[in-house]
Amino acid sequence: MDGDQMANAGAEVLTAKPVLRGGREGDRSAAPRPKVGRWFAIVGLLLVLLLGGLYGFNRFRSHAISSFFAHNKPPPAQISAAEVTVQNLPRFAPGIGSLAAVHQVTINPEVAGRVTRIFFEPGAVVKAGDPLVQLNDAPDRGDLANYQAQAQLAQISLQRSQALHKNSFASQETVDQNQAQLDETRAQITKTEAIIAQKLIRAPFAGRLGMRQIEVGQYLTAGAPIVTLTDLSTLYVNFTLASHLRPEISVGQQVDVTADAFPDRAFHAKVTTIEPQISPDTRTMQVQATMNNPESALLPGMFVNAAIVLPPRPDTMIVPETAVEYTLYGDSVFVIKNDGKDAAGHPILRAVRTPVKTGTRWDGKVAILDGLKPGERVVAAGQVKLQNGVQVAITGSPPPQQPKHPTLN
């Protein structure tokens, strides 16, 4: 009985427990449902407000940016202007050449001998005939004294035989033999004197000496180098030109010469020789000009730029070289055009890109063969910040000058 009661009690407990759990769990799940719906509604409303705010802000920003660019115009670009002028165009026939001395030699002895004295200092300026080097001539002077004595004896013998011949005591053959002996001795004297003169080496012309290549006591063979002698007062300018320029080149034309060693100086020469043959390999002709070398500034062997001055070309349009933009697609300039007036009555200026055909460039200028008209104004500085049709304002500053040494650091 007790067991049945306990079993029944356990069954009651088991059957009653799910009822209690079911009642508690149903209460817990049913109660929060209204709160979750409110939270979803609140979050959705916040998202709608946030997205609407972002959309409205973007619309406002776009409208503000559009309004800003619509009402805010950039100020005119500041530029320097230059006027297209008409003048005579200088014409040149340019070439690259080198300098050569009109008189330049290496002093060499004609005969062998030992150096006994050196009269010059390296780099000295000498005159024609100045002594430079003395070779040992003592044996030759001894021979000269011997020949002079023989000549004196031969002279006496000749005079005696001539006196005897007048009195018919000597034959004409004897007189002729004595005369021949005297002549032979005099020839030996002349030869020995020449050898002695050769051993005193003198400057053949005026000029500047180079570095000394000998020492006292040194034995020199014939033709051994002693020192160089160069006349720097006059130089040759040797250069080449294209053969098609031959009709425009003639002897006597002026040649402008410049050297990298003296970029600020200009030298002038005159055409003195035109090679009568054209090189078959390069189809160029050799031209030689002669120039004075003041202060001995230029040296033989220097590379120079030589330009023959040709007759100028009249009535050519000229602009500053800084006004031209050189590109692969062609050369162009910005022409300043009037585009009405603003509210204050001031003229509105605009830069219009215009293609041009350029010619010779010199001294910071360039010739315009086509594309412009005389009197037009072009932008000479400030093109970097320009576009076609942009408004500009002229500052009044002069165009930039070409640097004196564009290739120097």
Secondary structure, 3 states (H helix, E strand, C coil): CHHHHHHHHHHHHHHHHHHHHHHHHHHHHHCCHHHHHHHHHHHHHHHHHHHHHHHHHHHHHHHHHHHHHHHCCCCCEEEEEEECEEEEEEEEEEEEEEEEEEEEEEECCCCCEEEEEECCCCCCEECCCCEEEEECCHHHHHHHHHHHHHHHHHHHHHHHHHHHHHCCCCCHHHHHHHHHHHHHHHHHHHHHHHHHHHCEEECCCCEEECCCCCCCCCEECCCCCCEEEEEEEEEEEEEEEEHHHHHHCCCCCEEEEEECCEEEEEEEEEEEEEEEEECCCCCEEEEEEEEECHHHCCCCCCEEEEEEEEEEEEEEEEEEHHHCEEECCEEEEEEEEEEEECCCCCEEEEEEEEECEEEEEECCEEEEEECCCCCCEEEEECHHHCCCCCEEEECCCCCCCCCCCCCCC
